[in-house]
């Protein structure tokens, strides 16, 4: 085990960092799905699951500059985006006019209980400290309809590293947390989710990326 991380102020640091890199982030990531067929396949499967439930709204939590939100719309999904960074949301609205993007935090998700058919967090859990993940998953469980699909992607590994320079060479101050499937699946089970499938892959999205597809249990776990 490594030494304990000092992640105090991580929300403010993450917000400020992505405000700084928003334009560069959009430029460097907008074409990644063109190079990642396996990710496109799992997004298509997720969209099929949403349609099989009769459609409804899907929350892209930690949407960044909106590329996954927009891709889901192209797949016929009524998706909207939420991100901590006002700078990222501004770019998302600019690049994808007509789509809904809101500023907000997955640690205090401002959505009504059971208000979304599906939820996706695409490489957006990577800055959340371990001791906050259970709370985040509790919010995901709360806002999803019973049986609603949840799609997660993340960096696979066993450590966290401080990232001080990012997209376009701009300064950042964010911890990038790499996690194993087993740990995330344990947290998901505790939060009231059933994992349907998971995989590890290497692609333009991540040198070692993980994908978990789950759904909310029809009945919440005992307190």
NORDA-V960326 format. One record per residue. N is the residue number from 1. RES is the residue in one letter. PHI is phi in whole degrees, 0 to 359 (* if undefined). OMEGA is omega in degrees with one decimal (999 if undefined). NEAR is the number of other C-alpha atoms within 12 Angstrom. Layout:
BEGIN
n | res | phi | omega | near
N | RES | PHI | OMEGA | NEAR
N | RES | PHI | OMEGA | NEAR
END
This chain:
BEGIN
n | res | phi | omega | near
1 | X | * | 177.9 | 7
2 | X | 277 | 179.8 | 8
3 | X | 290 | -179.1 | 8
4 | X | 297 | -178.7 | 13
5 | X | 269 | 174.0 | 21
6 | X | 267 | -177.0 | 16
7 | X | 259 | 176.8 | 24
8 | X | 305 | 178.5 | 17
9 | X | 76 | -173.7 | 17
10 | X | 296 | 178.8 | 26
11 | X | 295 | 178.9 | 27
12 | X | 297 | 179.4 | 21
13 | X | 295 | -179.8 | 25
14 | X | 294 | 179.6 | 40
15 | X | 300 | -177.8 | 29
16 | X | 295 | -179.0 | 23
17 | X | 297 | -177.6 | 34
18 | X | 282 | 168.9 | 41
19 | X | 301 | -176.6 | 32
20 | X | 291 | -171.4 | 27
21 | X | 257 | -168.1 | 32
22 | X | 306 | -177.6 | 39
23 | X | 295 | 179.0 | 28
24 | X | 295 | 178.2 | 24
25 | X | 301 | 179.9 | 30
26 | X | 299 | -178.4 | 32
27 | X | 297 | -173.3 | 21
28 | X | 274 | -174.5 | 20
29 | X | 244 | -169.9 | 25
30 | X | 296 | -178.1 | 28
31 | X | 255 | -174.7 | 19
32 | X | 299 | -179.0 | 22
33 | X | 295 | 176.3 | 26
34 | X | 296 | -175.3 | 18
35 | X | 254 | -173.5 | 17
36 | X | 229 | -176.9 | 22
37 | X | 298 | -179.9 | 18
38 | X | 294 | 176.7 | 24
39 | X | 292 | 176.8 | 35
40 | X | 299 | 179.7 | 25
41 | X | 297 | -177.7 | 19
42 | X | 288 | 174.7 | 31
43 | X | 294 | 176.9 | 39
44 | X | 294 | 177.4 | 24
45 | X | 296 | 177.5 | 24
46 | X | 301 | 178.5 | 38
47 | X | 298 | 177.2 | 38
48 | X | 299 | 179.9 | 22
49 | X | 296 | 178.0 | 30
50 | X | 295 | -179.8 | 36
51 | X | 296 | 179.6 | 24
52 | X | 297 | 177.8 | 18
53 | X | 268 | 178.0 | 22
54 | X | 91 | 179.9 | 18
55 | X | 82 | -174.6 | 24
56 | X | 110 | -174.8 | 27
57 | X | 283 | 177.2 | 33
58 | X | 235 | 179.8 | 45
59 | X | 264 | 171.9 | 48
60 | X | 262 | -170.4 | 49
61 | X | 268 | -171.0 | 47
62 | X | 80 | -169.8 | 44
63 | X | 287 | -177.6 | 47
64 | X | 61 | -177.8 | 50
65 | X | 268 | 164.4 | 48
66 | X | 91 | -174.5 | 45
67 | X | 292 | 178.7 | 37
68 | X | 286 | 174.9 | 47
69 | X | 304 | -178.9 | 44
70 | X | 294 | 179.1 | 33
71 | X | 296 | 177.6 | 32
72 | X | 298 | 175.7 | 37
73 | X | 299 | 177.8 | 29
74 | X | 297 | 177.6 | 18
75 | X | 272 | 176.9 | 24
76 | X | 87 | -179.0 | 24
77 | X | 258 | 178.2 | 36
78 | X | 277 | -175.3 | 30
79 | X | 262 | 171.7 | 38
80 | X | 225 | -174.1 | 41
81 | X | 248 | 175.4 | 48
82 | X | 228 | 176.7 | 41
83 | X | 213 | -179.3 | 43
84 | X | 293 | -170.9 | 40
85 | X | 267 | 175.0 | 36
86 | X | 301 | 178.2 | 31
87 | X | 295 | 177.4 | 31
88 | X | 295 | 179.2 | 39
89 | X | 296 | 178.1 | 38
90 | X | 299 | 178.8 | 30
91 | X | 292 | 178.2 | 34
92 | X | 301 | 178.9 | 37
93 | X | 295 | 178.2 | 29
94 | X | 292 | -174.9 | 20
95 | X | 280 | -176.4 | 24
96 | X | 227 | -177.9 | 27
97 | X | 298 | 179.4 | 17
98 | X | 96 | 176.1 | 17
99 | X | 265 | -177.9 | 30
100 | X | 270 | 175.1 | 29
101 | X | 223 | -178.0 | 38
102 | X | 237 | 172.4 | 34
103 | X | 276 | -179.9 | 32
104 | X | 183 | -176.6 | 26
105 | X | 241 | 176.0 | 31
106 | X | 292 | 177.4 | 39
107 | X | 280 | 178.8 | 29
108 | X | 210 | -168.0 | 24
109 | X | 291 | -174.2 | 31
110 | X | 270 | 176.4 | 24
111 | X | 227 | -179.1 | 29
112 | X | 289 | 178.1 | 17
113 | X | 302 | 176.2 | 17
114 | X | 62 | -172.7 | 25
115 | X | 269 | -179.2 | 23
116 | X | 237 | 178.6 | 37
117 | X | 283 | -179.8 | 41
118 | X | 216 | 179.5 | 46
119 | X | 216 | 179.4 | 53
120 | X | 230 | 173.9 | 47
121 | X | 231 | -170.9 | 39
122 | X | 264 | -176.5 | 40
123 | X | 53 | -179.5 | 32
124 | X | 252 | 174.6 | 36
125 | X | 271 | -167.6 | 43
126 | X | 291 | 179.3 | 36
127 | X | 257 | -177.5 | 41
128 | X | 275 | 178.7 | 37
129 | X | 297 | -178.9 | 31
130 | X | 306 | -174.4 | 28
131 | X | 284 | 176.7 | 18
132 | X | 253 | -172.3 | 22
133 | X | 296 | -178.8 | 29
134 | X | 300 | 178.4 | 27
135 | X | 295 | 178.0 | 24
136 | X | 298 | -179.7 | 31
137 | X | 294 | 176.0 | 40
138 | X | 297 | 175.9 | 28
139 | X | 294 | 178.1 | 33
140 | X | 302 | -179.7 | 48
141 | X | 297 | -176.8 | 44
142 | X | 293 | -172.5 | 35
143 | X | 274 | 179.2 | 33
144 | X | 280 | 171.1 | 40
145 | X | 292 | 175.3 | 35
146 | X | 307 | -177.6 | 28
147 | X | 86 | -176.7 | 30
148 | X | 293 | -177.1 | 44
149 | X | 282 | 175.9 | 44
150 | X | 233 | 178.7 | 46
151 | X | 238 | 179.3 | 47
152 | X | 240 | 166.3 | 42
153 | X | 228 | -170.5 | 39
154 | X | 196 | 175.2 | 37
155 | X | 271 | -177.7 | 35
156 | X | 271 | 178.0 | 33
157 | X | 164 | -173.4 | 23
158 | X | 231 | -175.0 | 19
159 | X | 213 | 174.4 | 22
160 | X | 238 | 178.8 | 27
161 | X | 231 | 177.0 | 25
162 | X | 279 | 178.9 | 23
163 | X | 259 | -176.2 | 22
164 | X | 251 | 176.8 | 19
165 | X | 217 | -175.6 | 19
166 | X | 222 | -173.2 | 25
167 | X | 319 | -179.6 | 22
168 | X | 76 | 179.2 | 18
169 | X | 81 | -178.3 | 17
170 | X | 284 | 179.1 | 20
171 | X | 290 | 175.4 | 22
172 | X | 222 | 172.2 | 26
173 | X | 217 | 179.8 | 29
174 | X | 220 | 170.5 | 32
175 | X | 273 | 175.0 | 30
176 | X | 256 | -176.8 | 32
177 | X | 265 | 173.9 | 29
178 | X | 257 | -173.6 | 31
179 | X | 224 | 176.6 | 33
180 | X | 268 | 178.8 | 27
181 | X | 305 | -173.6 | 28
182 | X | 301 | -179.3 | 20
183 | X | 294 | 179.8 | 20
184 | X | 296 | -179.8 | 37
185 | X | 293 | 174.9 | 30
186 | X | 295 | 177.7 | 20
187 | X | 299 | -179.9 | 28
188 | X | 295 | 178.7 | 35
189 | X | 300 | 179.0 | 25
190 | X | 297 | -176.6 | 24
191 | X | 273 | 177.3 | 31
192 | X | 102 | 178.6 | 33
193 | X | 244 | 173.6 | 37
194 | X | 248 | 179.3 | 31
195 | X | 281 | 179.7 | 30
196 | X | 265 | 179.8 | 25
197 | X | 200 | 175.4 | 21
198 | X | 205 | -178.7 | 25
199 | X | 203 | 173.8 | 26
200 | X | 242 | -178.2 | 26
201 | X | 210 | 174.3 | 23
202 | X | 240 | -176.1 | 20
203 | X | 199 | 176.5 | 20
204 | X | 295 | 179.3 | 21
205 | X | 286 | -175.4 | 30
206 | X | 201 | 176.2 | 27
207 | X | 298 | 174.2 | 16
208 | X | 213 | -174.3 | 23
209 | X | 252 | 176.6 | 30
210 | X | 242 | 176.6 | 38
211 | X | 229 | 175.3 | 41
212 | X | 232 | 174.8 | 39
213 | X | 248 | -176.2 | 36
214 | X | 221 | 171.2 | 39
215 | X | 218 | 178.2 | 38
216 | X | 288 | 174.7 | 37
217 | X | 300 | 178.2 | 27
218 | X | 294 | 179.2 | 18
219 | X | 240 | -178.8 | 19
220 | X | 295 | 178.1 | 22
221 | X | 294 | 177.7 | 17
222 | X | 298 | 175.4 | 9
223 | X | 289 | 999 | 8
END
